[in-house]
Amino acid sequence: MKLIWKYAGPYRWFILAVMLVKLTGTMTELMVPYVLEHLLDDVVPASGDAWPVVLWGGVMLFLTFATRFLNMTANRMSVRVARNSTYALRRDLFHTALNLSGRQIDRVGLPSLISRMTSDTYNVQSFVRMIQTMGIRAPIMLLGGIVITLTMDTGLAVILCVTAPIMIALITFISWKGIPLYDKVQQRMDSLVRIMRENITGIRVVKALSKEPYEEKRYGAANAAMARQEVRASVIMSLPGPVVTLFLNLGLILIVVIGARQVDAGVTAPGVILAFLTYFNMILMGVMGLNRIFMMMSKANASAIRIAEIVEMPEDLTPVPEAAAEKPPDDGALIFDRVSFNYDADEGAGLHGQFLGEQRLKSLKDISFSVRRGGSLGIIGATGSGKTSIVNLLMRFYDPQEGRVFVDGKDVRAYDRDSLHRKFGVVFQNDVIFADTIRENVTFGREVTEPMLRQAAKDAMALSFIEGYEDAFDHGADIHGANFSGGQKQRLLIARALAANPEILILDDASSALDYRTDADLRRAIRERHGEATTVVIAQRISSVLALDEILVLHEGEMIGRGTHAELMRTCPEYQDIDIYRTQMSEEVT
């Protein structure tokens, strides 16, 4: 609840106004049965003409319209507060999620982040809206109804005074038991979102392998598990409803039986019994409203705890002042100094998904290299050998467990995030095309002029196919670039990396979908137009790294070879392996 108040707190005076309006509307609603009782028992018997009846009937009509108007006004105002406070909550949650380190994302899990930003924030929004209106109306209906009935007939009101505390205690106890159950529901939601996300992003693979029934079964199992957990929570939280109704109906029967005898004996007027029945229904509405509040509070509390875990998560990759004093071993632009790294090093690291294409549990072991300013480095190795891990450490998505990483003569831990990342132009292994125009996908909100945009597209061998569209750079891209071929997507991503003329260019398996001729033209354009940039190329093809200043060969996180192509052909048997070199070169020849 602390998190909810943090975001709703700035609207405290507006919330107070909502509650005052709702309080007024509830009080006018409570007055209607009282006026009706007065009309039936006092006005009608004592009046000789119709005008007093019409007058008091007009009062009832006025109270009814005033109740509706005030309730509608309060409801509209409460929606405004819930909307604005949840907007701020989602904004901060999204901001925090974008700035989580790679290790924090691994620990939380992408599906969990998605469900926290969707269903959890919705639960909080619903509670903030409800508590402003129902939080006033329900208790006032309950207490006001009891107080007014006490002034009418103390004997009959005792029945309400006995049943109401029992029902409130029951609701409170069951709601307290229900809070942990809704937390488990949200955890099941995380699993469901994970499966949905995997299937939506991999829909083509599922269709290609005709695995729709298999995935439907897997989704069905997760959906059933969530449904069972939700049913369990709902059954427990819905228990107060029928129990409360039973108690109130028993009380209603007692009032009807006792009231009928009192009316027959002339002790109680008929209007009092009619008013009592109406107030009894109002009290029922008040108790059921409290039940709804406690149910929503249970959901919102569980959701708020999950959201707070993210919003209040401290940054773990902030600049380290003492790192500024670290001296690099040489004057290279990019330096790894005896770096060892493991994704799963943190105790309790949770879901082992994927972050920037690198599989979990892989590591780097005592890696050292240096790339001069304007120089080029190729990194080659089998899948899972640690190639992308080097990129993740250079851009400080993670910190290594041992060793140091330097960029432009400065320990990466001494940079703030923005100043470090502005140095890079990067194409990741599993990069993303967003559902926007080609122009926005390439410029990506940066200060890229039209000539820079066109030149980047030309250098990336993308200009020809872009200009083939009638609207050229304003042509829309589908989600994940589904309306582009694999090679077109890679060329757009390379254009994005080149557009801002970066100091450091990293291409992580960025040309795997390009034919050899286009790949060669691309490498030539980068050498000619971006030769001053320090370049790191991660590739599966020997041809992509053949002409670079130096090549690293990785195997299971270890550097097993380092040198030029000619040097590696003499000294590194793995580099000479037929699967890596001879096969590829023969393919190029044919």
C-alpha positions in Angstrom: 0.0 0.0 0.0 3.0 2.3 0.5 3.7 2.3 -3.2 0.1 3.1 -4.1 0.0 6.0 -1.7 3.3 7.3 -3.1 1.7 7.8 -6.5 -1.8 8.7 -5.3 -0.5 11.0 -2.6 0.1 14.1 -4.9 -3.7 14.1 -5.6 -4.6 13.9 -1.9 -6.7 17.1 -2.0 -8.5 16.0 -5.2 -9.1 12.6 -3.5 -10.5 14.4 -0.5 -12.9 16.3 -2.8 -13.9 13.0 -4.4 -14.7 11.6 -1.0 -16.6 14.6 0.1 -18.8 14.5 -3.0 -19.3 10.8 -2.6 -20.1 11.3 1.1 -22.7 13.8 0.2 -24.2 11.6 -2.4 -24.3 8.7 0.0 -26.0 10.8 2.7 -28.7 11.9 0.3 -29.2 8.3 -0.7 -29.6 7.4 3.0 -32.2 10.1 3.4 -34.6 8.7 0.8 -36.1 5.8 2.9 -36.2 8.2 5.9 -38.3 10.7 3.9 -40.4 7.8 2.6 -41.1 6.7 6.2 -42.1 10.2 7.2 -44.3 10.5 4.2 -46.2 7.3 4.8 -46.5 7.5 8.6 -46.8 11.3 9.3 -47.7 13.3 6.2 -50.3 11.0 4.5 -52.4 10.3 7.7 -52.3 14.0 8.8 -52.8 15.7 5.5 -56.2 16.7 4.2 -55.0 17.5 0.7 -52.4 16.3 -1.8 -50.0 19.3 -1.7 -48.0 18.1 1.3 -47.7 14.6 -0.3 -46.6 16.2 -3.6 -44.1 18.4 -1.7 -42.5 15.5 0.2 -42.6 13.4 -3.0 -40.7 16.2 -4.7 -38.2 16.1 -1.9 -37.7 12.4 -2.5 -37.3 13.0 -6.2 -34.8 15.8 -5.6 -32.8 13.5 -3.3 -32.8 10.7 -5.9 -31.5 13.0 -8.7 -29.0 14.6 -6.3 -27.7 11.1 -5.4 -27.3 10.1 -9.0 -25.6 13.4 -9.9 -23.2 13.4 -7.0 -22.3 9.7 -7.4 -21.6 10.2 -11.2 -19.5 13.2 -10.4 -17.5 11.4 -7.8 -17.0 8.4 -10.1 -15.7 10.6 -12.9 -13.3 12.4 -10.6 -12.0 9.1 -9.1 -11.3 7.8 -12.6 -9.2 10.9 -13.2 -7.1 10.3 -10.1 -6.7 6.6 -10.9 -5.7 7.4 -14.5 -3.1 10.1 -13.6 -1.5 8.2 -10.7 -1.3 4.9 -12.6 0.1 6.8 -15.6 3.0 8.0 -13.4 3.4 4.5 -12.0 3.6 2.9 -15.4 6.0 5.7 -16.6 8.4 5.1 -13.7 8.1 1.3 -14.0 8.9 1.5 -17.7 11.8 3.8 -17.1 13.2 1.5 -14.4 12.7 -1.6 -16.7 14.6 0.2 -19.5 17.5 0.9 -17.1 17.8 -2.5 -15.5 21.2 -4.2 -15.9 21.4 -7.4 -17.9 21.8 -9.4 -14.7 18.7 -7.7 -13.1 16.6 -8.5 -16.2 17.8 -12.1 -16.0 16.8 -12.3 -12.4 13.3 -10.9 -12.9 12.6 -12.4 -16.3 11.1 -10.6 -19.3 7.6 -12.2 -19.0 7.4 -11.1 -15.4 8.3 -7.6 -16.4 5.5 -7.6 -19.0 2.9 -8.9 -16.6 3.9 -6.3 -13.9 3.5 -3.5 -16.4 0.1 -4.8 -17.6 -2.0 -6.8 -15.2 -0.3 -5.6 -12.0 -0.7 -1.9 -12.9 -4.3 -2.6 -13.9 -5.0 -4.0 -10.5 -3.5 -1.0 -8.8 -5.5 1.4 -11.0 -8.8 -0.5 -10.3 -8.1 -0.3 -6.5 -7.2 3.5 -6.6 -10.5 4.2 -8.5 -12.6 2.0 -6.2 -11.2 3.1 -2.8 -12.1 6.7 -3.5 -15.8 5.9 -4.1 -16.6 2.5 -2.6 -14.3 3.2 0.3 -16.6 6.0 1.4 -19.9 4.6 0.2 -19.7 1.1 1.7 -18.9 2.0 5.3 -21.3 5.0 5.3 -24.1 2.8 3.9 -23.4 0.3 6.7 -22.9 2.6 9.6 -25.4 5.2 8.4 -28.1 2.6 7.9 -27.6 1.2 11.4 -27.6 4.7 13.0 -30.8 5.8 11.2 -32.6 2.5 12.0 -31.6 2.9 15.7 -33.5 6.2 15.7 -36.5 4.5 14.2 -36.8 1.3 16.2 -34.1 0.3 18.7 -35.4 -3.3 19.0 -35.3 -4.0 15.3 -32.0 -2.2 14.9 -30.4 -4.6 17.4 -30.7 -7.3 14.8 -28.5 -5.3 12.5 -26.0 -4.4 15.3 -25.5 -8.1 16.0 -25.1 -9.4 12.4 -23.0 -6.5 11.0 -19.8 -7.0 13.2 -19.9 -10.8 12.5 -19.9 -10.2 8.8 -17.2 -7.5 8.9 -14.9 -9.8 11.0 -15.5 -12.6 8.5 -14.7 -10.5 5.5 -11.5 -9.2 7.1 -10.3 -12.7 8.0 -10.9 -14.2 4.6 -9.4 -11.2 2.8 -6.2 -11.5 5.0 -6.0 -15.2 3.9 -6.5 -14.3 0.3 -3.6 -11.8 -0.2 -0.9 -14.5 -0.7 -3.1 -16.4 -3.1 -3.3 -13.5 -5.5 0.5 -13.2 -5.5 0.6 -16.8 -6.7 -1.9 -15.9 -9.4 0.4 -13.2 -10.7 3.3 -15.7 -10.7 1.2 -18.0 -12.8 0.5 -15.1 -15.0 4.2 -14.6 -15.5 4.6 -18.2 -16.8 1.6 -17.7 -19.1 3.0 -14.5 -20.5 6.4 -16.2 -21.1 4.8 -19.0 -23.2 2.6 -16.5 -25.1 5.7 -14.3 -25.8 7.7 -17.3 -27.0 5.0 -18.5 -29.3 4.1 -15.0 -30.8 7.8 -14.2 -31.5 8.4 -17.7 -32.8 5.1 -18.2 -34.7 6.9 -18.9 -38.0 9.0 -21.7 -36.4 5.9 -23.2 -34.8 4.1 -23.2 -38.2 7.0 -24.4 -40.1 7.5 -27.4 -37.9 3.7 -28.0 -37.6 3.9 -27.8 -33.8 0.7 -25.9 -33.3 -1.0 -28.8 -31.3 2.2 -29.2 -29.2 2.3 -25.5 -28.3 -1.5 -25.4 -27.7 -1.0 -28.2 -25.3 1.9 -26.4 -23.5 -0.1 -23.2 -23.4 -3.2 -25.1 -22.2 -1.2 -26.6 -19.3 0.0 -23.2 -18.2 -3.4 -21.7 -18.7 -5.0 -24.5 -16.7 -2.5 -24.1 -13.9 -3.2 -20.3 -13.7 -7.0 -21.0 -13.8 -6.7 -23.4 -10.9 -4.8 -20.9 -8.9 -7.2 -18.1 -9.8 -10.2 -20.3 -9.0 -8.7 -21.2 -5.6 -8.1 -17.5 -4.8 -11.5 -16.5 -6.1 -13.4 -19.2 -4.2 -11.8 -18.2 -0.9 -12.3 -14.5 -1.6 -15.9 -15.0 -2.7 -16.8 -16.9 0.5 -18.0 -13.7 2.3 -20.6 -13.0 -0.4 -23.0 -16.0 0.2 -22.2 -16.0 4.0 -23.0 -12.3 4.3 -26.1 -12.8 2.2 -27.2 -15.6 4.4 -26.7 -13.6 7.6 -28.5 -10.6 6.2 -31.4 -12.6 4.9 -31.8 -14.3 8.2 -31.8 -10.8 9.8 -34.3 -9.7 7.2 -36.6 -12.5 8.0 -36.4 -11.7 11.7 -37.3 -8.0 10.9 -40.3 -9.0 8.8 -41.6 -11.4 11.4 -41.0 -9.2 14.4 -42.0 -6.1 12.5 -45.3 -7.6 11.3 -46.2 -8.5 14.9 -45.3 -5.0 16.1 -47.4 -3.4 13.3 -50.3 -5.8 14.2 -50.0 -4.8 17.8 -49.9 -1.1 16.9 -46.4 -0.6 18.3 -44.6 0.2 15.0 -45.9 2.1 12.0 -45.9 0.4 8.6 -43.6 3.0 7.1 -40.9 2.1 9.6 -41.0 -1.5 8.5 -40.8 -0.4 4.8 -37.9 1.9 5.6 -36.2 -0.9 7.6 -36.4 -3.2 4.6 -34.9 -0.5 2.4 -32.1 0.2 4.9 -31.5 -3.5 5.3 -30.8 -3.7 1.5 -28.5 -0.6 1.8 -26.6 -2.3 4.6 -26.3 -5.4 2.5 -24.9 -3.2 -0.3 -22.5 -1.7 2.2 -21.2 -5.1 3.4 -20.9 -6.4 -0.1 -19.0 -3.2 -1.0 -16.6 -3.8 1.8 -16.2 -7.4 0.5 -15.3 -6.0 -2.9 -12.9 -3.5 -1.4 -11.0 -6.2 0.6 -10.9 -8.5 -2.5 -9.5 -5.7 -4.7 -7.2 -4.6 -1.9 -5.8 -8.2 -1.8 -5.1 -8.1 -5.5 -3.7 -4.6 -5.5 -1.5 -5.2 -2.5 0.0 -8.3 -4.2 0.5 -6.4 -7.4 1.9 -3.3 -5.6 4.5 -5.5 -3.9 5.6 -6.9 -7.3 5.7 -3.5 -8.9 7.7 -2.1 -5.9 10.3 -4.8 -6.4 11.1 -3.3 -9.8 10.5 0.5 -9.2 12.6 0.4 -6.0 15.3 -1.8 -7.4 18.6 0.1 -7.1 20.8 0.5 -10.1 23.7 -1.9 -9.9 25.7 -0.4 -12.8 26.1 3.1 -11.6 29.4 4.9 -12.2 32.2 3.8 -9.8 34.3 6.9 -8.9 37.4 4.9 -8.0 37.3 3.3 -11.4 38.3 6.6 -13.0 41.8 6.2 -11.4 42.3 2.8 -13.1 45.1 3.0 -15.7 44.8 0.9 -18.9 47.7 -1.4 -19.7 48.1 0.3 -23.1 46.7 3.1 -25.3 44.2 0.9 -27.1 40.6 2.1 -27.8 39.1 -1.2 -26.6 40.9 -3.2 -23.9 40.0 -6.4 -22.1 42.5 -7.0 -19.3 42.3 -10.6 -17.9 38.5 -10.6 -17.9 36.5 -13.5 -16.5 32.8 -13.5 -16.6 29.8 -15.8 -15.8 26.2 -14.9 -16.4 25.0 -17.1 -13.6 27.5 -15.8 -10.9 24.9 -14.1 -8.7 23.4 -16.4 -6.1 19.7 -16.7 -6.8 19.9 -15.6 -10.4 16.4 -16.6 -11.5 14.9 -17.2 -14.9 17.6 -18.1 -17.5 16.1 -16.5 -20.6 18.0 -14.6 -23.2 19.5 -11.2 -23.1 20.9 -9.7 -26.4 21.1 -13.2 -27.9 23.6 -14.8 -25.5 22.6 -18.0 -23.7 22.9 -18.2 -20.0 25.5 -20.2 -18.2 28.2 -19.4 -20.7 31.3 -17.5 -19.5 34.5 -15.9 -20.5 37.8 -17.1 -18.9 40.8 -14.8 -18.6 40.3 -12.9 -21.8 42.8 -10.2 -22.8 43.1 -8.2 -26.0 43.5 -4.6 -27.2 42.2 -2.8 -30.3 43.9 0.4 -31.4 41.8 3.5 -32.3 40.5 3.1 -35.8 41.6 -0.5 -35.7 39.5 -3.6 -36.4 38.9 -6.9 -34.5 37.2 -10.0 -35.6 35.8 -12.5 -33.2 34.9 -16.0 -34.4 33.9 -19.1 -32.7 31.1 -21.7 -32.3 27.7 -20.9 -30.9 27.9 -20.3 -27.2 31.7 -19.6 -27.1 31.2 -16.2 -25.5 31.4 -13.9 -28.5 28.3 -11.8 -27.6 29.5 -11.7 -24.0 32.3 -9.5 -25.1 29.9 -7.0 -26.5 27.7 -7.1 -23.3 30.8 -6.3 -21.2 32.1 -3.5 -23.6 28.8 -1.7 -23.4 28.5 -2.5 -19.6 25.3 -4.4 -19.7 27.0 -6.6 -17.2 30.2 -6.2 -15.0 32.8 -9.0 -15.1 33.6 -10.9 -12.0 37.3 -10.5 -12.6 39.5 -8.2 -14.7 38.9 -4.8 -16.3 37.3 -3.4 -19.4 38.5 -0.1 -20.9 36.9 2.0 -23.6 38.9 5.0 -25.0 41.4 4.7 -22.1 38.8 4.8 -19.4 37.4 2.0 -17.3 33.8 1.4 -18.4 32.7 1.6 -14.7 33.7 5.2 -14.7 31.3 6.2 -17.5 27.7 7.2 -17.0 25.5 5.0 -19.1 24.6 7.6 -21.8 28.1 8.9 -22.4 29.4 5.3 -22.8 26.6 4.1 -25.1 26.8 7.2 -27.3 30.2 6.1 -28.4 28.8 2.9 -29.9 26.9 2.0 -33.1 25.9 -1.6 -32.7 23.9 -4.4 -34.4 23.1 -7.1 -31.9 22.8 -10.8 -32.8 19.0 -10.8 -32.3 18.3 -7.1 -32.9 14.8 -5.6 -33.3 12.9 -3.7 -36.0 10.1 -1.7 -34.4 6.6 -1.2 -35.8 7.4 2.3 -37.1 8.6 3.9 -40.3 12.0 3.0 -41.8 13.1 6.6 -41.0 12.3 6.2 -37.3 13.9 2.8 -37.2 17.2 4.1 -38.6 17.3 7.5 -36.8 15.9 6.1 -33.6 15.2 9.6 -32.1 18.8 10.7 -32.5 19.9 13.9 -34.2 20.4 12.4 -37.7 20.1 14.7 -40.6 18.5 13.7 -43.9 22.0 13.5 -45.7 23.3 11.3 -42.8 20.2 9.1 -43.0 20.6 8.5 -46.8 24.4 8.0 -46.5 23.9 5.4 -43.7 21.3 3.6 -45.8 23.7 3.7 -48.8 26.7 2.4 -46.8 24.5 -0.4 -45.5 23.5 -1.5 -49.0 19.9 -0.6 -48.0 19.2 2.5 -50.1 18.2 0.7 -53.3 15.4 -1.4 -51.7 14.2 1.5 -49.5 13.8 3.7 -52.6 11.9 0.9 -54.2 9.0 1.7 -52.0 6.7 4.5 -53.1 7.0 6.3 -49.7 10.7 5.4 -49.4 12.0 6.2 -45.8 8.4 6.8 -44.6 7.5 3.2 -45.5 6.1 1.4 -42.5 7.6 -1.6 -40.8 5.5 -4.3 -39.2 6.3 -5.7 -35.8 9.7 -7.3 -35.8 10.1 -6.2 -39.4 7.8 -9.0 -40.6 7.3 -7.3 -44.0 11.0 -7.4 -44.7 13.3 -10.2 -45.7 16.1 -11.3 -43.4 18.7 -9.5 -45.5 16.6 -6.3 -45.6 16.2 -6.3 -41.9 20.0 -6.7 -41.3 20.8 -3.9 -43.7 18.3 -1.6 -41.9 19.9 -2.5 -38.6 23.4 -1.8 -40.0 22.1 1.6 -41.3 20.9 2.3 -37.8 24.3 1.6 -36.4 26.1 3.7 -39.0 23.7 6.7 -39.0 25.2 8.7 -36.1 28.8 8.1 -37.3 29.9 6.2 -34.1 33.3 6.1 -32.7 33.0 2.4 -32.1 31.2 0.1 -34.5 30.1 -3.4 -33.3 28.5 -5.8 -35.8 27.4 -9.0 -34.0 26.6 -11.6 -36.7 25.1 -8.7 -38.6 25.6 -10.0 -42.1 24.6 -13.7 -41.7 21.5 -13.2 -43.9 23.4 -11.3 -46.7 24.7 -13.0 -49.8 28.5 -12.9 -50.2 28.5 -10.1 -52.8 26.4 -7.8 -50.7 28.5 -8.7 -47.6 31.7 -7.8 -49.5 30.2 -4.5 -50.7 29.1 -3.7 -47.2 32.6 -4.4 -45.8 34.1 -2.2 -48.5 31.7 0.7 -47.8 32.5 0.5 -44.0 36.2 0.6 -44.7 35.9 3.5 -47.0 33.3 5.6 -45.2 33.8 4.6 -41.5 37.5 3.7 -41.5 38.1 6.0 -38.5 35.8 4.0 -36.3 37.1 1.3 -34.1 35.4 -1.8 -35.5 34.5 -5.2 -33.8 33.0 -7.8 -36.1 31.5 -11.0 -34.7 30.8 -13.5 -37.4 30.5 -17.1 -38.4 32.0 -16.5 -41.8 35.8 -16.4 -42.3 35.2 -14.0 -45.2 33.6 -11.4 -42.8 36.8 -11.1 -40.7 39.4 -12.1 -43.2 40.8 -8.6 -43.8 40.5 -7.3 -40.2 43.6 -6.2 -38.3 43.3 -9.0 -35.8 41.0 -12.0 -35.2 40.2 -13.7 -31.9 39.1 -17.4 -31.9 37.0 -18.4 -28.9 36.0 -21.8 -27.7 33.8 -22.3 -24.6 34.8 -18.9 -23.2 38.5 -19.3 -23.7 40.7 -17.5 -26.3 42.4 -20.3 -28.2 43.8 -18.2 -31.0 44.7 -14.6 -31.8 46.3 -13.0 -34.8 45.8 -12.1 -38.4 44.2 -14.6 -40.8 47.6 -15.7 -42.1 49.0 -16.1 -38.6 46.0 -18.2 -37.4 46.2 -20.4 -40.5 49.7 -21.3 -39.3 49.2 -21.5 -35.5 45.5 -22.3 -34.7 44.3 -25.8 -35.7 40.7 -24.9 -34.7 40.8 -22.0 -37.1 42.0 -24.3 -39.9 39.2 -26.7 -39.2 37.5 -27.8 -42.3 34.0 -26.8 -41.0 35.1 -23.3 -40.3 37.5 -22.4 -43.0 37.9 -24.8 -46.0 34.1 -25.4 -46.3 33.3 -21.7 -46.2 36.0 -20.7 -48.6 35.0 -23.4 -51.1 31.4 -22.2 -50.8 32.5 -18.7 -51.7 34.4 -20.0 -54.7 31.5 -22.0 -56.0 
